[in-house]
Amino acid sequence: MTRRELDAAGITDPRLRAAYTRCRQLNARHGRTYFLATRLLPVERRPAVHALYGFARWADDIVDDLTRRLTPLERDRRLRALEGDLANGLRGAGGGEPVVRAVADTADRYAIDHRLFADFLASMRSDLSVTDYPTYADLRAYMHGSAAVIGLQMLPVLGTVVPREEAAPHAAALGVAFQLTNFLRDVGEDLDRGRVYLPADLLAAHGVDRALLEWSRRTGRRDRRIRAALVAAEHLTRGVYREAEPGIALLDPRVRPCIRAARVLYGGILDAIAADDYAVLHRRSVVPRRHRAATAAVGLVHVLGARVRARTAPPPPVAPAPVSGGPTERERCVR
């Protein structure tokens, strides 16, 4: 499938093909939900999506350092090295890391605004020192770079049926909704890394603070105040999904099944959290594999249906040729 995707995208350089393949592997390994939805995209657009995800994943892994072998200073140095590599890549120098070569090529092919990458890396750098967010407004400012820009980077790849700026707020909202879902699912794991992404004002409204979260994580005991705060976070996240929903209809019809499937699959994580009675401090809630497969199957049916309709649709009407040698002055004005 990788060769077919690369051929369809017109990516012929062997070194660049290897870079895109590396990004695809990162997507398949770390983003199971996202990767499954990506399979519903037109084949020629998948490499670009893999490149955007692969770069984001690479930067995120530097910041999180799941091996816990690097000091914050060492992670900062690696992140700055990645930033410098990306700057060179976006200037046309290719880049040293495979993920940088692929994402720089994608940015060039689709004319993606370079400022979006700068905003993303700024949010990644803040993760090295910022461990919590006093208000939801503070969190949204962080998520502009960490999540909203991902949706905005995707728009040129996906294509729209309206001016891009009309679809942009919805794309940004969907990126934020996906990340809020991850924050809610990963409360316990993030706490182990010293971070709390649920805003403090939301927690405080239900009598919760970091100390109570740490106690619950450490002891495995539940608390009704924590549950109430998590329910509120779920409702907040579903509200952002509602902001994003109208944007799907503004996308190229061929990509709508993919984005709709991603939205359903990520929304399914919220359903799984609720079904698990909001026990996210003690275990990760996951969408059952059969549900993911069923959602993908529905998406595939929509993709195939769209292809059939495209093949069987009558050709657009052709305007008759003018009898005279050219349009009259009135006809030129009307046009």
C-alpha positions as a Markdown table, in Angstrom:
| # | Residue | x | y | z |
|---|---|---|---|---|
| 1 | Met | 0.0 | 0.0 | 0.0 |
| 2 | Thr | 2.9 | 2.4 | 0.7 |
| 3 | Arg | 4.3 | 2.2 | -2.8 |
| 4 | Arg | 0.8 | 2.8 | -4.3 |
| 5 | Glu | 0.3 | 5.8 | -2.1 |
| 6 | Leu | 3.7 | 7.3 | -3.0 |
| 7 | Asp | 3.2 | 6.6 | -6.7 |
| 8 | Ala | -0.2 | 8.2 | -6.6 |
| 9 | Ala | 1.2 | 11.3 | -4.9 |
| 10 | Gly | 3.9 | 11.6 | -7.5 |
| 11 | Ile | 6.7 | 11.2 | -5.0 |
| 12 | Thr | 9.6 | 9.6 | -6.9 |
| 13 | Asp | 12.8 | 10.5 | -5.2 |
| 14 | Pro | 14.0 | 7.4 | -3.3 |
| 15 | Arg | 15.3 | 9.3 | -0.2 |
| 16 | Leu | 12.0 | 11.2 | 0.0 |
| 17 | Arg | 10.0 | 8.0 | -0.4 |
| 18 | Ala | 11.9 | 6.5 | 2.5 |
| 19 | Ala | 11.1 | 9.6 | 4.6 |
| 20 | Tyr | 7.4 | 9.4 | 3.9 |
| 21 | Thr | 7.4 | 5.7 | 4.6 |
| 22 | Arg | 9.0 | 6.5 | 8.0 |
| 23 | Cys | 6.2 | 8.9 | 8.8 |
| 24 | Arg | 3.6 | 6.3 | 7.8 |
| 25 | Gln | 5.2 | 3.8 | 10.2 |
| 26 | Leu | 5.0 | 6.4 | 13.0 |
| 27 | Asn | 1.3 | 7.0 | 12.3 |
| 28 | Ala | 0.5 | 3.2 | 12.2 |
| 29 | Arg | 2.4 | 2.6 | 15.5 |
| 30 | His | 1.3 | 5.5 | 17.6 |
| 31 | Gly | -2.0 | 6.8 | 16.1 |
| 32 | Arg | -4.2 | 3.7 | 15.6 |
| 33 | Thr | -7.4 | 5.7 | 15.6 |
| 34 | Tyr | -6.0 | 8.4 | 13.3 |
| 35 | Phe | -4.2 | 5.9 | 11.0 |
| 36 | Leu | -7.4 | 3.9 | 10.6 |
| 37 | Ala | -9.3 | 7.0 | 9.5 |
| 38 | Thr | -6.5 | 8.0 | 7.1 |
| 39 | Arg | -7.0 | 4.8 | 5.2 |
| 40 | Leu | -10.3 | 6.3 | 4.0 |
| 41 | Leu | -8.6 | 9.2 | 2.3 |
| 42 | Pro | -7.9 | 9.4 | -1.5 |
| 43 | Val | -4.7 | 7.4 | -1.9 |
| 44 | Glu | -2.7 | 10.3 | -3.3 |
| 45 | Arg | -3.3 | 12.5 | -0.2 |
| 46 | Arg | -2.3 | 9.9 | 2.4 |
| 47 | Pro | 1.5 | 10.5 | 2.4 |
| 48 | Ala | 1.0 | 14.2 | 3.2 |
| 49 | Val | -1.2 | 13.4 | 6.2 |
| 50 | His | 1.3 | 10.8 | 7.4 |
| 51 | Ala | 4.0 | 13.5 | 7.1 |
| 52 | Leu | 2.1 | 16.0 | 9.2 |
| 53 | Tyr | 1.3 | 13.4 | 11.8 |
| 54 | Gly | 4.8 | 12.0 | 11.8 |
| 55 | Phe | 6.4 | 15.3 | 12.4 |
| 56 | Ala | 4.0 | 16.1 | 15.2 |
| 57 | Arg | 4.6 | 12.7 | 16.8 |
| 58 | Trp | 8.4 | 13.1 | 16.6 |
| 59 | Ala | 8.3 | 16.5 | 18.4 |
| 60 | Asp | 5.9 | 15.2 | 21.0 |
| 61 | Asp | 8.1 | 12.2 | 21.7 |
| 62 | Ile | 11.1 | 14.6 | 22.3 |
| 63 | Val | 9.0 | 16.6 | 24.8 |
| 64 | Asp | 7.6 | 13.6 | 26.6 |
| 65 | Asp | 10.7 | 11.5 | 26.6 |
| 66 | Leu | 8.9 | 8.3 | 27.6 |
| 67 | Thr | 12.3 | 6.7 | 28.5 |
| 68 | Arg | 12.8 | 9.4 | 31.1 |
| 69 | Arg | 16.5 | 9.4 | 30.3 |
| 70 | Leu | 16.8 | 13.1 | 29.2 |
| 71 | Thr | 16.9 | 16.1 | 31.4 |
| 72 | Pro | 14.7 | 19.1 | 30.5 |
| 73 | Leu | 17.8 | 20.9 | 29.2 |
| 74 | Glu | 18.6 | 18.0 | 26.9 |
| 75 | Arg | 15.0 | 17.8 | 25.6 |
| 76 | Asp | 15.1 | 21.6 | 25.0 |
| 77 | Arg | 18.3 | 21.1 | 22.9 |
| 78 | Arg | 16.8 | 18.3 | 20.9 |
| 79 | Leu | 13.6 | 20.4 | 20.3 |
| 80 | Arg | 15.7 | 23.4 | 19.2 |
| 81 | Ala | 17.8 | 21.1 | 16.9 |
| 82 | Leu | 14.5 | 19.9 | 15.3 |
| 83 | Glu | 13.3 | 23.4 | 14.9 |
| 84 | Gly | 16.6 | 24.4 | 13.1 |
| 85 | Asp | 16.3 | 21.3 | 10.9 |
| 86 | Leu | 12.8 | 22.2 | 10.0 |
| 87 | Ala | 13.8 | 25.8 | 9.2 |
| 88 | Asn | 16.4 | 24.5 | 6.8 |
| 89 | Gly | 13.9 | 22.0 | 5.3 |
| 90 | Leu | 11.3 | 24.7 | 4.7 |
| 91 | Arg | 13.9 | 26.8 | 3.0 |
| 92 | Gly | 14.4 | 24.0 | 0.5 |
| 93 | Ala | 17.5 | 22.3 | 2.1 |
| 94 | Gly | 15.6 | 19.0 | 2.6 |
| 95 | Gly | 16.3 | 18.5 | 6.3 |
| 96 | Gly | 18.3 | 15.9 | 8.1 |
| 97 | Glu | 15.6 | 13.9 | 9.9 |
| 98 | Pro | 13.3 | 11.8 | 7.7 |
| 99 | Val | 10.2 | 13.3 | 9.3 |
| 100 | Val | 11.5 | 16.8 | 8.5 |
| 101 | Arg | 12.3 | 15.9 | 4.8 |
| 102 | Ala | 8.7 | 14.6 | 4.4 |
| 103 | Val | 6.9 | 17.4 | 6.2 |
| 104 | Ala | 9.0 | 20.1 | 4.4 |
| 105 | Asp | 8.1 | 18.5 | 1.1 |
| 106 | Thr | 4.4 | 18.4 | 2.1 |
| 107 | Ala | 4.5 | 22.0 | 3.1 |
| 108 | Asp | 5.9 | 22.9 | -0.3 |
| 109 | Arg | 3.5 | 20.8 | -2.3 |
| 110 | Tyr | 0.4 | 22.2 | -0.5 |
| 111 | Ala | 1.7 | 25.7 | 0.3 |
| 112 | Ile | 1.1 | 25.3 | 4.0 |
| 113 | Asp | 1.8 | 28.4 | 6.0 |
| 114 | His | 5.1 | 28.0 | 7.7 |
| 115 | Arg | 3.9 | 30.0 | 10.7 |
| 116 | Leu | 1.7 | 27.1 | 11.7 |
| 117 | Phe | 4.8 | 25.0 | 12.3 |
| 118 | Ala | 6.4 | 27.8 | 14.4 |
| 119 | Asp | 3.2 | 28.0 | 16.5 |
| 120 | Phe | 3.3 | 24.2 | 17.0 |
| 121 | Leu | 6.9 | 24.1 | 18.1 |
| 122 | Ala | 6.3 | 27.0 | 20.5 |
| 123 | Ser | 3.6 | 25.0 | 22.3 |
| 124 | Met | 5.8 | 21.9 | 22.4 |
| 125 | Arg | 8.5 | 24.0 | 24.0 |
| 126 | Ser | 6.1 | 25.2 | 26.7 |
| 127 | Asp | 5.5 | 21.6 | 27.7 |
| 128 | Leu | 9.1 | 21.6 | 29.0 |
| 129 | Ser | 8.3 | 24.1 | 31.7 |
| 130 | Val | 4.5 | 24.6 | 32.0 |
| 131 | Thr | 2.8 | 21.9 | 34.1 |
| 132 | Asp | -0.7 | 23.2 | 34.5 |
| 133 | Tyr | -3.2 | 25.8 | 33.2 |
| 134 | Pro | -5.1 | 28.2 | 35.5 |
| 135 | Thr | -8.0 | 28.7 | 33.2 |
| 136 | Tyr | -9.6 | 27.3 | 30.1 |
| 137 | Ala | -8.5 | 30.4 | 28.2 |
| 138 | Asp | -4.9 | 29.6 | 29.1 |
| 139 | Leu | -5.4 | 26.0 | 27.9 |
| 140 | Arg | -6.9 | 27.2 | 24.6 |
| 141 | Ala | -3.9 | 29.5 | 24.0 |
| 142 | Tyr | -1.7 | 26.4 | 24.4 |
| 143 | Met | -3.9 | 24.3 | 22.2 |
| 144 | His | -3.8 | 26.8 | 19.4 |
| 145 | Gly | -0.2 | 25.6 | 18.7 |
| 146 | Ser | -0.5 | 22.0 | 19.9 |
| 147 | Ala | -3.8 | 21.1 | 18.2 |
| 148 | Ala | -5.6 | 23.8 | 16.3 |
| 149 | Val | -2.7 | 24.4 | 13.9 |
| 150 | Ile | -2.8 | 20.6 | 13.0 |
| 151 | Gly | -6.3 | 21.1 | 11.7 |
| 152 | Leu | -5.2 | 24.2 | 9.8 |
| 153 | Gln | -2.2 | 22.4 | 8.3 |
| 154 | Met | -4.5 | 19.6 | 7.1 |
| 155 | Leu | -6.9 | 21.9 | 5.3 |
| 156 | Pro | -4.8 | 22.4 | 2.1 |
| 157 | Val | -4.2 | 18.7 | 1.9 |
| 158 | Leu | -7.9 | 17.8 | 2.4 |
| 159 | Gly | -9.3 | 20.5 | 0.1 |
| 160 | Thr | -12.5 | 22.5 | 0.6 |
| 161 | Val | -15.6 | 23.4 | -1.4 |
| 162 | Val | -15.6 | 26.9 | 0.0 |
| 163 | Pro | -12.9 | 29.5 | 0.5 |
| 164 | Arg | -10.4 | 28.0 | 3.0 |
| 165 | Glu | -10.8 | 30.7 | 5.5 |
| 166 | Glu | -14.5 | 29.8 | 5.9 |
| 167 | Ala | -13.6 | 26.2 | 6.8 |
| 168 | Ala | -10.6 | 27.1 | 9.0 |
| 169 | Pro | -12.4 | 27.8 | 12.3 |
| 170 | His | -14.1 | 24.4 | 12.2 |
| 171 | Ala | -10.8 | 22.6 | 11.3 |
| 172 | Ala | -9.1 | 24.3 | 14.2 |
| 173 | Ala | -12.0 | 23.3 | 16.5 |
| 174 | Leu | -11.7 | 19.7 | 15.5 |
| 175 | Gly | -8.0 | 19.6 | 16.3 |
| 176 | Val | -8.8 | 21.1 | 19.7 |
| 177 | Ala | -11.6 | 18.6 | 20.3 |
| 178 | Phe | -9.3 | 15.7 | 19.5 |
| 179 | Gln | -6.7 | 16.9 | 21.9 |
| 180 | Leu | -9.2 | 17.6 | 24.7 |
| 181 | Thr | -10.3 | 14.0 | 24.2 |
| 182 | Asn | -6.7 | 12.8 | 24.6 |
| 183 | Phe | -6.3 | 15.0 | 27.7 |
| 184 | Leu | -9.3 | 13.5 | 29.4 |
| 185 | Arg | -8.3 | 9.9 | 28.4 |
| 186 | Asp | -4.7 | 10.4 | 29.6 |
| 187 | Val | -5.2 | 12.3 | 32.9 |
| 188 | Gly | -3.4 | 9.6 | 34.9 |
| 189 | Glu | -0.5 | 9.2 | 32.5 |
| 190 | Asp | 0.0 | 13.0 | 32.2 |
| 191 | Leu | -0.1 | 13.3 | 36.0 |
| 192 | Asp | 2.8 | 10.8 | 36.2 |
| 193 | Arg | 4.8 | 13.2 | 33.9 |
| 194 | Gly | 4.0 | 16.0 | 36.3 |
| 195 | Arg | 1.4 | 17.7 | 34.1 |
| 196 | Val | -2.3 | 18.5 | 34.5 |
| 197 | Tyr | -4.0 | 19.6 | 31.3 |
| 198 | Leu | -7.5 | 19.9 | 32.7 |
| 199 | Pro | -7.8 | 23.7 | 33.6 |
| 200 | Ala | -7.6 | 24.5 | 37.2 |
| 201 | Asp | -10.7 | 26.7 | 37.2 |
| 202 | Leu | -12.8 | 23.7 | 35.9 |
| 203 | Leu | -11.3 | 21.5 | 38.6 |
| 204 | Ala | -11.8 | 24.0 | 41.3 |
| 205 | Ala | -15.5 | 24.5 | 40.4 |
| 206 | His | -15.9 | 20.9 | 41.7 |
| 207 | Gly | -13.5 | 21.1 | 44.6 |
| 208 | Val | -10.6 | 19.4 | 42.9 |
| 209 | Asp | -7.0 | 20.3 | 42.8 |
| 210 | Arg | -3.7 | 18.7 | 41.8 |
| 211 | Ala | -3.2 | 17.2 | 45.3 |
| 212 | Leu | -6.5 | 15.4 | 45.2 |
| 213 | Leu | -5.7 | 14.0 | 41.7 |
| 214 | Glu | -2.4 | 12.8 | 42.9 |
| 215 | Trp | -3.9 | 11.1 | 45.9 |
| 216 | Ser | -6.4 | 9.3 | 43.8 |
| 217 | Arg | -3.8 | 8.2 | 41.3 |
| 218 | Arg | -1.5 | 7.0 | 44.1 |
| 219 | Thr | -4.1 | 5.2 | 46.2 |
| 220 | Gly | -6.4 | 4.0 | 43.4 |
| 221 | Arg | -9.3 | 5.4 | 45.3 |
| 222 | Arg | -12.2 | 7.2 | 43.7 |
| 223 | Asp | -13.7 | 10.6 | 44.7 |
| 224 | Arg | -17.1 | 12.0 | 43.7 |
| 225 | Arg | -15.6 | 15.5 | 43.2 |
| 226 | Ile | -13.1 | 14.2 | 40.7 |
| 227 | Arg | -15.8 | 12.3 | 38.9 |
| 228 | Ala | -17.9 | 15.5 | 38.7 |
| 229 | Ala | -14.9 | 17.4 | 37.3 |
| 230 | Leu | -14.3 | 14.8 | 34.7 |
| 231 | Val | -17.9 | 14.8 | 33.6 |
| 232 | Ala | -17.7 | 18.6 | 33.2 |
| 233 | Ala | -14.5 | 18.1 | 31.1 |
| 234 | Glu | -16.4 | 15.6 | 28.9 |
| 235 | His | -19.3 | 18.0 | 28.4 |
| 236 | Leu | -16.8 | 20.8 | 27.5 |
| 237 | Thr | -15.1 | 18.6 | 24.9 |
| 238 | Arg | -18.4 | 17.5 | 23.3 |
| 239 | Gly | -19.2 | 21.2 | 22.9 |
| 240 | Val | -16.0 | 21.7 | 20.9 |
| 241 | Tyr | -17.0 | 18.8 | 18.7 |
| 242 | Arg | -20.2 | 20.6 | 18.0 |
| 243 | Glu | -18.3 | 23.7 | 17.0 |
| 244 | Ala | -16.3 | 21.5 | 14.5 |
| 245 | Glu | -19.1 | 19.5 | 13.1 |
| 246 | Pro | -20.4 | 21.9 | 10.4 |
| 247 | Gly | -16.9 | 22.0 | 8.9 |
| 248 | Ile | -17.1 | 18.5 | 7.5 |
| 249 | Ala | -19.6 | 19.5 | 4.9 |
| 250 | Leu | -17.2 | 22.2 | 3.8 |
| 251 | Leu | -14.5 | 19.7 | 2.8 |
| 252 | Asp | -13.9 | 18.0 | -0.5 |
| 253 | Pro | -16.6 | 15.3 | -0.7 |
| 254 | Arg | -13.9 | 12.6 | -1.2 |
| 255 | Val | -12.3 | 13.3 | 2.2 |
| 256 | Arg | -15.5 | 13.7 | 4.2 |
| 257 | Pro | -15.7 | 9.9 | 5.1 |
| 258 | Cys | -12.2 | 10.0 | 6.6 |
| 259 | Ile | -12.8 | 13.1 | 8.8 |
| 260 | Arg | -16.3 | 11.9 | 9.8 |
| 261 | Ala | -14.8 | 8.5 | 10.8 |
| 262 | Ala | -12.1 | 10.2 | 12.8 |
| 263 | Arg | -14.7 | 12.3 | 14.5 |
| 264 | Val | -16.8 | 9.3 | 15.4 |
| 265 | Leu | -13.8 | 7.3 | 16.6 |
| 266 | Tyr | -12.5 | 10.0 | 18.8 |
| 267 | Gly | -16.0 | 10.7 | 20.1 |
| 268 | Gly | -16.1 | 7.0 | 20.9 |
| 269 | Ile | -13.2 | 7.5 | 23.3 |
| 270 | Leu | -15.5 | 9.9 | 25.3 |
| 271 | Asp | -18.2 | 7.2 | 25.2 |
| 272 | Ala | -15.7 | 4.6 | 26.5 |
| 273 | Ile | -14.6 | 7.0 | 29.3 |
| 274 | Ala | -18.3 | 7.5 | 30.4 |
| 275 | Ala | -18.9 | 3.7 | 30.2 |
| 276 | Asp | -15.9 | 3.2 | 32.4 |
| 277 | Asp | -17.4 | 5.6 | 34.9 |
| 278 | Tyr | -14.6 | 8.1 | 34.4 |
| 279 | Ala | -11.9 | 5.9 | 35.9 |
| 280 | Val | -9.2 | 7.6 | 33.8 |
| 281 | Leu | -6.9 | 8.3 | 36.8 |
| 282 | His | -6.6 | 4.5 | 37.2 |
| 283 | Arg | -6.8 | 3.0 | 33.7 |
| 284 | Arg | -7.0 | 4.0 | 30.1 |
| 285 | Ser | -10.4 | 3.8 | 28.4 |
| 286 | Val | -10.3 | 2.4 | 24.9 |
| 287 | Val | -12.7 | 2.0 | 22.0 |
| 288 | Pro | -13.3 | -1.7 | 21.4 |
| 289 | Arg | -11.6 | -3.0 | 18.3 |
| 290 | Arg | -14.9 | -4.2 | 16.8 |
| 291 | His | -16.3 | -0.7 | 17.1 |
| 292 | Arg | -13.3 | 0.8 | 15.3 |
| 293 | Ala | -13.6 | -1.8 | 12.6 |
| 294 | Ala | -17.4 | -1.1 | 12.2 |
| 295 | Thr | -16.8 | 2.7 | 11.9 |
| 296 | Ala | -14.1 | 2.1 | 9.3 |
| 297 | Ala | -16.4 | -0.2 | 7.4 |
| 298 | Val | -19.1 | 2.5 | 7.3 |
| 299 | Gly | -16.6 | 5.0 | 6.1 |
| 300 | Leu | -15.5 | 2.6 | 3.4 |
| 301 | Val | -19.0 | 2.2 | 2.2 |
| 302 | His | -19.3 | 6.0 | 1.9 |
| 303 | Val | -16.0 | 6.2 | 0.0 |
| 304 | Leu | -17.1 | 3.5 | -2.4 |
| 305 | Gly | -20.5 | 5.1 | -2.9 |
| 306 | Ala | -18.9 | 8.4 | -3.7 |
| 307 | Arg | -16.7 | 6.7 | -6.3 |
| 308 | Val | -19.6 | 5.0 | -7.9 |
| 309 | Arg | -21.6 | 8.3 | -8.0 |
| 310 | Ala | -18.6 | 10.0 | -9.6 |
| 311 | Arg | -18.3 | 7.3 | -12.3 |
| 312 | Thr | -22.0 | 7.3 | -13.1 |
| 313 | Ala | -22.8 | 11.0 | -12.9 |
| 314 | Pro | -23.8 | 12.5 | -16.3 |
| 315 | Pro | -21.2 | 14.9 | -17.8 |
| 316 | Pro | -21.8 | 18.6 | -17.0 |
| 317 | Pro | -23.7 | 20.4 | -19.8 |
| 318 | Val | -21.6 | 22.1 | -22.4 |
| 319 | Ala | -22.6 | 25.6 | -23.3 |
| 320 | Pro | -23.2 | 26.0 | -27.1 |
| 321 | Ala | -20.6 | 27.8 | -29.0 |
| 322 | Pro | -21.5 | 31.4 | -29.9 |
| 323 | Val | -22.6 | 32.0 | -33.4 |
| 324 | Ser | -20.7 | 35.3 | -33.8 |
| 325 | Gly | -17.0 | 35.6 | -33.4 |
| 326 | Gly | -17.1 | 36.7 | -29.8 |
| 327 | Pro | -19.3 | 38.0 | -27.0 |
| 328 | Thr | -21.1 | 41.3 | -27.2 |
| 329 | Glu | -20.3 | 44.1 | -24.9 |
| 330 | Arg | -23.3 | 43.3 | -22.8 |
| 331 | Glu | -22.3 | 39.6 | -22.5 |
| 332 | Arg | -18.8 | 40.6 | -21.4 |
| 333 | Cys | -20.3 | 42.8 | -18.7 |
| 334 | Val | -22.5 | 40.0 | -17.5 |
| 335 | Arg | -19.6 | 37.6 | -17.3 |
